[in-house]
Amino acid sequence: MGTSRQNHDARCMDQGKQSVSAPQPATRFDVLKMTTADLAAAHALSREVNWPHRLEDWQFVLSVGEGLVAYSDDRLVGTAMWWTYEQDIARLGMVIVDPTIQRSGIGRALMLGILDRLTTPTVILNATKAGETLYRQLDFQGIGSIIQHQGASFSAPLVPLRAGERIRPMGRNDAARLIELDAIASGVRREGVIAALIENGEAVVLDDGGESVGFAFYRRFGRGHSIGPVIARDTAGAKALVAHWIGSNAGMFMRIDVPGESGLSDWLEELGLARTSHVITMIRGAMPKPSSGFHTFGIVNQALG
Ligand SMILES: CC(C)(COP(=O)(O)OP(=O)(O)OC[C@H]1O[C@@H](n2cnc3c(N)ncnc32)[C@H](O)[C@@H]1OP(=O)(O)O)[C@@H](O)C(=O)NCCC(=O)NCCS
């Protein structure tokens, strides 16, 4: 695991190595900017903590964001990433420390390294149980939850559409409207993320009399496929969009991560997509503007939100 020591030392010189000596046990490590050369080792690290990400999933998150890595000698022992949306909000995620040297201060050093770099008034993350104490110590507070559902659904749900509504495949000219709907729901414009999703997956659009009023992406992720983001006006629209992907891929392993308040969890369970875990959404700084008109019913992934 890890890039060669020669590469590592060269990067320390290039990027201004931040050498950190943690109190106990005395583990020495260096914090560096993440590059694509780190991704094979980062992928191996995420497998060690049983995260399902493929190398391609790491490439996807780095293509739209930035990261730090911790190296102990020439071994990659920690990762943490961030995504800045406009001047307003940064998301933080992919925080992992090698299980053999956790509790050595590496997680905190990576978090402080990112928080030092961020200038946005709001920083948001989704915390696992393991990370929650560290984040509370860094002034993050819980504001919600994300529930992870996954499985292979064999029942094709029938969700009636309202008069005038239809579901159609995303077309070339939809990108601007998708960015707009996502911005209303999330509070920030995420052109880069939507462009990367278009590149990496498929989407369907909920059309109401010629106006696009929702969408849902479907793409390869982890052990199978992932549905999300799902943006709609209401639960009925969100269900229709999600039902499209479940119905046209019956029996395939898929995952969807939904906000606790989405109202979709019981329905997803009934369809065979079991609740497998949940994370706490935490915020540091100013609360984002509440969404109006359009809402997020499924997120891109736990890191990007
Ligand atoms: C969460 C994680 C990144 C923390 O990394 P770490 O290098 O062990 O963290 P640190 O050593 O900097 O710990 C900082 C503080 O966080 C708290 N903490 C860390 N791990 C903890 C745990 N398992 N249980 C309770 N508190 C914990 C402690 O207060 C600790 O300070 P202390 O050791 O002085 O008491 C690491 O446990 C990990 O990789 N877990 C698996 C992946 C994961 O869940 N990542 C979080 C995604 S949101």
PDBQT file of the ligand as one rigid body, heavy atoms in Angstrom, charges set to zero:
ROOT
HETATM    1  C1  LIG A 401     -13.254   8.258  12.883  1.00  0.00    +0.000 C 
HETATM    2  C2  LIG A 401     -11.779   8.054  12.664  1.00  0.00    +0.000 C 
HETATM    3  C3  LIG A 401     -11.379   8.686  11.333  1.00  0.00    +0.000 C 
HETATM    4  C4  LIG A 401     -10.997   8.736  13.795  1.00  0.00    +0.000 C 
HETATM    5  O1  LIG A 401      -9.614   8.697  13.476  1.00  0.00    +0.000 OA
HETATM    6  P1  LIG A 401      -8.487   8.626  14.613  1.00  0.00    +0.000 P 
HETATM    7  O2  LIG A 401      -7.181   8.884  13.972  1.00  0.00    +0.000 OA
HETATM    8  O3  LIG A 401      -8.626   7.370  15.375  1.00  0.00    +0.000 OA
HETATM    9  O4  LIG A 401      -8.916   9.864  15.535  1.00  0.00    +0.000 OA
HETATM   10  P2  LIG A 401      -7.992  10.630  16.565  1.00  0.00    +0.000 P 
HETATM   11  O5  LIG A 401      -6.935   9.716  17.091  1.00  0.00    +0.000 OA
HETATM   12  O6  LIG A 401      -7.543  11.910  15.963  1.00  0.00    +0.000 OA
HETATM   13  O7  LIG A 401      -9.046  10.878  17.719  1.00  0.00    +0.000 OA
HETATM   14  C5  LIG A 401      -9.523  12.134  18.042  1.00  0.00    +0.000 C 
HETATM   15  C6  LIG A 401     -10.581  11.978  19.117  1.00  0.00    +0.000 C 
HETATM   16  O8  LIG A 401     -11.767  11.444  18.589  1.00  0.00    +0.000 OA
HETATM   17  C7  LIG A 401     -12.351  10.582  19.574  1.00  0.00    +0.000 C 
HETATM   18  N1  LIG A 401     -12.396   9.228  19.035  1.00  0.00    +0.000 N 
HETATM   19  C8  LIG A 401     -11.688   8.726  18.006  1.00  0.00    +0.000 A 
HETATM   20  N2  LIG A 401     -12.054   7.447  17.770  1.00  0.00    +0.000 NA
HETATM   21  C9  LIG A 401     -13.014   7.159  18.663  1.00  0.00    +0.000 A 
HETATM   22  C10 LIG A 401     -13.786   6.016  18.936  1.00  0.00    +0.000 A 
HETATM   23  N3  LIG A 401     -13.654   4.889  18.209  1.00  0.00    +0.000 N 
HETATM   24  N4  LIG A 401     -14.668   6.054  19.946  1.00  0.00    +0.000 NA
HETATM   25  C11 LIG A 401     -14.816   7.166  20.686  1.00  0.00    +0.000 A 
HETATM   26  N5  LIG A 401     -14.102   8.306  20.467  1.00  0.00    +0.000 NA
HETATM   27  C12 LIG A 401     -13.225   8.294  19.483  1.00  0.00    +0.000 A 
HETATM   28  C13 LIG A 401     -11.506  10.655  20.813  1.00  0.00    +0.000 C 
HETATM   29  O9  LIG A 401     -12.005  11.677  21.645  1.00  0.00    +0.000 OA
HETATM   30  C14 LIG A 401     -10.191  11.043  20.235  1.00  0.00    +0.000 C 
HETATM   31  O10 LIG A 401      -9.367  11.742  21.114  1.00  0.00    +0.000 OA
HETATM   32  P3  LIG A 401      -8.511  10.937  22.247  1.00  0.00    +0.000 P 
HETATM   33  O11 LIG A 401      -7.922   9.731  21.594  1.00  0.00    +0.000 OA
HETATM   34  O12 LIG A 401      -7.510  11.957  22.656  1.00  0.00    +0.000 OA
HETATM   35  O13 LIG A 401      -9.524  10.588  23.287  1.00  0.00    +0.000 OA
HETATM   36  C15 LIG A 401     -11.422   6.543  12.677  1.00  0.00    +0.000 C 
HETATM   37  O14 LIG A 401     -11.978   5.957  13.846  1.00  0.00    +0.000 OA
HETATM   38  C16 LIG A 401     -11.916   5.760  11.477  1.00  0.00    +0.000 C 
HETATM   39  O15 LIG A 401     -11.288   5.744  10.425  1.00  0.00    +0.000 OA
HETATM   40  N6  LIG A 401     -13.061   5.060  11.626  1.00  0.00    +0.000 N 
HETATM   41  C17 LIG A 401     -13.597   4.224  10.549  1.00  0.00    +0.000 C 
HETATM   42  C18 LIG A 401     -14.104   5.051   9.366  1.00  0.00    +0.000 C 
HETATM   43  C19 LIG A 401     -15.114   6.085   9.809  1.00  0.00    +0.000 C 
HETATM   44  O16 LIG A 401     -16.144   5.765  10.404  1.00  0.00    +0.000 OA
HETATM   45  N7  LIG A 401     -14.809   7.358   9.521  1.00  0.00    +0.000 N 
HETATM   46  C20 LIG A 401     -15.641   8.487   9.875  1.00  0.00    +0.000 C 
HETATM   47  C21 LIG A 401     -16.464   8.864   8.680  1.00  0.00    +0.000 C 
HETATM   48  S1  LIG A 401     -17.553  10.193   9.059  1.00  0.00    +0.000 SA
ENDROOT
TORSDOF 0
